[in-house]
Structures are given as structure tokens and as C-alpha cells.
Amino acid sequence: MRSSWGSVRHISGDRWELRWWGKDKRTGEYRRMSKTHHGTRRTAEHALAELRVLHSDDAPAPSVSVVWREFCENKDVKPQTKEKRLMAYAVLPWKGREVDSITALEVQQWLVETDIAPTTARRAVSILREILDVAVLHGWIVANPLAVKLVMPKVEHRPKYVWTYDQLCEMWPHGEWWEPAYLLQAFGAARVGESLAVVASECSMIGEVFCAPIRGQVKNSKAGLVDYAKNDQSIRTCMVAGPAATRLWELSQDGRTWLTDDGAGKWCTYYTLWDMWRKLAPDNPMKQLRASCETWWRWDLHLESHVIERLMGHVPLSMGGVTAKHYDSATDEQVARTLLAGYRSWND
């Protein structure tokens, strides 16, 4: 027997698990509770009915934190999605409140007054809406108060700066410990976190092209170094042509573990790299190196869109879904030859 309040589950023989919502005598928290009952299904259902009468005066609804823990926290999603969900849930100010006490007006007011980044605030409201949907499903509230349209904070779009190839060469931090990360981003279009997670021993050269496998990343959060990329397309080989390729290969062969380490042989944190970057270009985000590289590839080397998508770890939209998914299977050698041909044509 299942209901929005409690359930009976057969374990084995005459053992039955009773689960219900009630107030914990020790903590006073309204939460999911359970006990084992010995008997038949009929006696188990009677026992559950008695428990419902016993707990009828308990809190009318569980707290936001209880619903999150019981129904939402362990949702089957990708690791990168799970991390974003946890970060969004962490900023919610209503975790200790009962789900039936939350109003759309107070959520709207929080959105207006909060100093949290707009993207995080949007995700937080989405998580809260999901929690309240569960509350509706279980009968703790009649309707989701966040079903109304809220005015979300706008994401501020800063002017994006793109450097030319010559400017990228002028900014090259020769001899600095973070030089490899810079080269991978500026001339290989690696994301910031990807450039910090490259293992030196896994790097190789295909002709005159430096190749670095992208399998993980360093997150700008407590997660730090993780063994997964941003998405499936991001798992690729980062390729660099030109003088930067020669320098990266030289650095990868000096015995270091991480291609970009912190100067002491350990992988570098996101924020440590940011501190160095702000000294070089305080008014522009480091991620614009990747945009600059893409622009160089497209407009100077004249690489075709499907090649650039492969190099950057993007969804290959230019070839069409069917071709990209079922037919095109270019090897790293083929992609490297194409990149090198474009570079030579431009550099001659």
C-alpha cells in the first residue's frame, strides 16, 4: 500500500517495512520515518493506519531540506549537473521552512535583493520549484506557488574582447608556471578548467601538432579536479600548431606530472590561475582566449566549421545531426593534418 503520507513494503516472510512522515521526538524535525512490522499485510496496513492517527497532530508538511534530501538530492543526473544542483540548493534561504509556508512574493523579493550571481539564483529557484512540485505530488500543498511567472535577474553581458594572433603572442607569459595553460587556451581553444587538468605524460605530437587529451577539468568550485569534462563533446584532443606546439611539447617532456602545475608539482586551482591572469589582463576574462583562438582558426586559417567544432569540443551542428552522429569519424591524425595545413597556408 502506498499513499502520499506512508507506505507498506514487503521485505520477506512476515516482515514488512512501514514508512511514514512524522515528527522526530529527539530533534523535532518532520521527516520520513520507518520501522519493521511482523505479521500479515493486513496487520501491517492497520499498523500504518494507527501511526497516521498517532502523528495526525504533527507538522502539516515537511521542510524544504527534508523533501530535497528524500526526493531530489540523489536524482540520477550527470556528475556535472549534480554539482550545479548542489550549488544552487546551497544558496536557498528557505531550507528550514515547511513547504506549505513559502510564497511566490517572498521568492520574488529574494530575487530582487540577492547579491548572488544571476545564473546561480535562476538555478536555485528552479530547484525550489522542483521541490515544491514534489510537495504537490504528495499532497502537502495544493498548488506550487512558483507556477507563476517570476521576474528573473538579468545576466550582465560584458563586452567581449578578442585578441589577434599577434596580440596573443605578445601576451605569452614565457617562463611563468602557468605558461602551458595560457598556450592551450590561446592557441588550442581549451577551456580554462580543461587547461589545468592535462596530464603531461599523455601528451603527444602528430607531425608538428601538439596533442593533449581532454578527459577532465578543474572546477571553479570546491569540487576542484574532477575526472569528467563539461559534456560528452568536450572529451577530445586539444591541438596546437605553430611555435606554441613546440614549446608545449618541450614542457611536457621535463618530468612534470601535470602540464600546468602550481610550481610545486601539484595541479593548479582555478582561482590561483585567475589571480595570475588578472595581473596580465584585469579587464577581460581568461575565457576570451578560447574565443580569440576560434576567431584565428576561422578567419585567418580558414578552417571549416565542422573542423573547428571538433577542435573546440562543440556539438557538430554544421554537418547535420545524422552525418555527425553516424558517419563522420575523423581520426586525430586527420584533424591534426587539417589544422597544420591551415596553419602553413596562413603562415607562408
N, C-alpha and C positions, 0 to 999 in steps of 0.2 A: 504493500500500500504506500502511495506517495501523495503528498499534498504540498502546498506552499509552506506549511508550518513544520511538518515532520514526516518521517518515513520509516518503514519496516523493511529490513533486508535479511534474507535467509543466509546464514553462514554455513552451517552443516548440522545434520541431525536435528536435535531440538533446540539449537542455538540460533537466536535471532538478534540482529543489531537494531536498536531503536535510536533514531536520530531526530532531534527536535531543537527548536530555538527557545532558549530560556536564559534567566539571569544567573550568572555565576555567583554563588554565595560568598566566595572568597574575594573576588575582585569587583563584583557588582556590574560586570560587563554583560551586555546582552549578546550572546554568541551561540554558535552551533554546539550542541552537546550530544553525547551518545552514551549508551550503556548496553550491556548484553542481557537478553531475556531468555530464560529456559522455559520451553513449553511448545505449544502449537501456534500456528499463525493467528488463530482466533484469539488466544490469550495474549499474544504479542500486540495485536491491534487494540485489545481492551486496555493493555498497559499503556500504550501510546495515548489513548483517549484520556486516561486518568492523568497522565503527565500534562496534557493540554489544559485540563481543568486546574491542575495544581499551579501551572505557570500562566494562568489567564490574566493575572494582575501584573505580570512582568512588563518591561518596556514594550510599547506598541510596535517598535521597529528597531532593527539592528543599526549600529553605527556605520558610517561610510567605510571605516577601516575594516570592519568585520566583513562587509559584503565584498570589498576588494580582496581580502585575504581568502575568503571562501570560494569566490566565483570568478574573479578577474585576474588575480596576480599571476596564476600559473597557466594562463591561456596559451595554447600551442601556437607560438609565433616564432619567427626567425630571431636569432640572438640579438641582432642589431635593432629590431623592432621592440623586443622585450626591454632592452636598455632604455630606449626612448620613452616607453610606457612607464618604467620605474621612475625616471627623472621627472616626468610630467606629474605622476601621482604624488611625488615627494613635495611639490610646491603647493598642493591643495591645502587651504586653511580649514577645511571642514572635516578632517579625518575623524575627529572625536564626536561629531554630531550625528544624531539619528537621521536616517534618510528621509523621514517624513517632515523634518523641520527646515529643510533647505528650500529657499525661494529663488525664482529667476531674478528678482530685483537685486538681491544681495550679490548674486554671482555677477550680474551686470556691473554693479558698483565696484566689485573687486577688479573686474577687467579694466575699468576706467582708472582706478587708483594704483594698481600694482605697478611696481618698477621692474617686474620680471620681463625677460625678453619676450616680445610678441609671439614668436613661434612656440616657445615653451608654454605660454599662457593659453594659446589656442589648443595645444595638445592636452593641457590639464583639464580644460573644460570638456574636451572630447572624452577623456577618461571618466570625469564626473558624470557626464551624460550616460555613458555605458553602465556605470554603477547604478544610476537611478533607473535605467531600463530593467536591470535585474530586479530592482525593488518592485517595479510594476508587475513583472512576471510572477513574483512570489506573493503578490497581494499586500505588500507593506505600504504601498501608496497607490492611489487610484490612477494617477497620470504622472508622466515625467514633466516636472516644471521646466526643464530645459528643452522641451519640444518647441518652445517659441524661438523666434529668430533673435539672437543676441548680436549686439554691435561688437565685433571683434577688434582688438588693437591692430593697427596697421603696421606692417613690417616696413621699416625705414630702408629705402634703397639708396645707398651711397653711390655717387658717380664712380663708374668702374674705369680704372686706368689700365691701359695695355702698353707694355713696353715693346720696342722694336728689338730685333736680334742684336743690333749693335749696343743698345742700352743694356740689354741683359748681360752682354759680355763685359761692359763697363762696371756693372754691379757685382760681378763674380767675386765672391769672398775667398780669394786664393789663400790657402793655408789655414783657414779657420776650421774648427772642428765640425761645423755644420755645412761645410762646402758640399759634401755629397748630397745632402737633402736639397740644397739650392739647385744643383745641377740636374737632379732627377725631376724637379718641378719645372725649372725654366726651359730645359731642353728635351724633357721626356714626358711632360704633362702629367706627372704623378700628382696625386692629391697630397696635401700636407701630411696627413697621418700615414699614408702609404709610403712616403719617402723616408719615414723613420723606422719602418718595420722590415726593411730589406736585409736579408742575411748575406753577408759578403761572399761566403763560400758557394752560394747558389748562383752567383752572377757568372756570366759568360760573354764571349764575343762571337758574333756571327759576322765574319768578314771584318768590316770596320765599324760595326754597330754594336754598342754595349747593350746587353740584355739583363734585366733584373726582374725575376719573378715576383709578382704581387700576389701574396696569399693572405696577408693580414694587414693590420693598421694599428697605429697608436691613437687612441681616442682622446678628445679634449674633455675628459671626464675622469671619474675615479676608476673607471674600467682599465685605463692605461693601455698596455699592449694586449691585443686580442688576436685570435687566430682566424678571424673571418674578415672578409672585405665588405665594402659598403653594400654591394649587391652581387648577384651572380655574374653580371657582365664585367664587374671590376676585377675579377680573377683573370689576370692576363700577364703578359710580359711587357714591362716598361722598356721602351727602346730609345736610345740616344745616339745621334750621329754627330760627327764633327769633332772638334778639339775636346769637347766635354766628354765624349765617349772614351777617348784615350786617357783622360785624367781619372775618370771613374774606374776604369779597369786597373789603373795603377794603384788607386786607393784600395780596391777590393783585394789586392794581392799582398798587402802588407801584414797579414796575420790577424786583422781585427775580426771580431765576431759579427757585429752589426756594421753595415756600411756607413751609417751615421750613428756614432756613439756619443756619449756625453763628455768625452775626453778622458774618461776613467774606465773605458771598456764596457760600459753598460748602455742599454738602449736609452735614448733621449726622450724626455717627456714633451708633450705638445707645448706646454707653457714655457719650458726652457728655450725651445726654438723660437717661440713668439717673441720672447724678450730680446733675442739676438736680432730678429727681423725688424723689430720696431726701431732699433738703432740705425738700421740701414734705410728703411722707408717707413717712417712713422705715420704717414697719411694714407697708406694703401695696404689693404690686407694681403697676406702672403699668397692666398689662393689665386690672386691675379697673375701669378707666374704661370699657372696652368693655362689660363685664358690667353696669355701672351704667346705661349708655345703653340697653342691651337691656331692662333692667328698667323703665326710664322709658317706653320705647316701648310695652311690652306692658301694663303695669298702670296707667299714667296716661293715655297717648294712646289706649290700647285698639286698637292696630294688630293686624291679624290675623297669624297665624303665617307665612303664605306671603309677606306683605309684609316682615316682619322678616327672614325668611331671605334674601330678595332684597337687603335693605339691608346685611345683615351678611356676605354672601358665603358663605352656608351652602348645603349640598345641600338643595334644596326638597323635603323629605320630606312636609310636611303635605298637599300636593296629590296625592301619589301619583306614582310614577315616570313613568307614561305621560303624565299631564297635564303635569307639569313639563317633560318632555323633548320632547314632540311638539306640545303645544297652546298652553300659556301663553307668550306672547311680549310681555309688557308693556313699553312704552317707558319711557324715563327720565321723560318728561313725565307719564305716568300714575302712576308710582311717586311722583314729586315731589308731584303733586296730592293723592295719598292721604296722604302724610306731612304735608303742610301742613294738610289738613282735620282730621286727628287733633290736630295741634298747636293749631289755632284752637279746636277744640271743648274742649280741655283748658284753654286759656289764657283763655277767655271768662269 
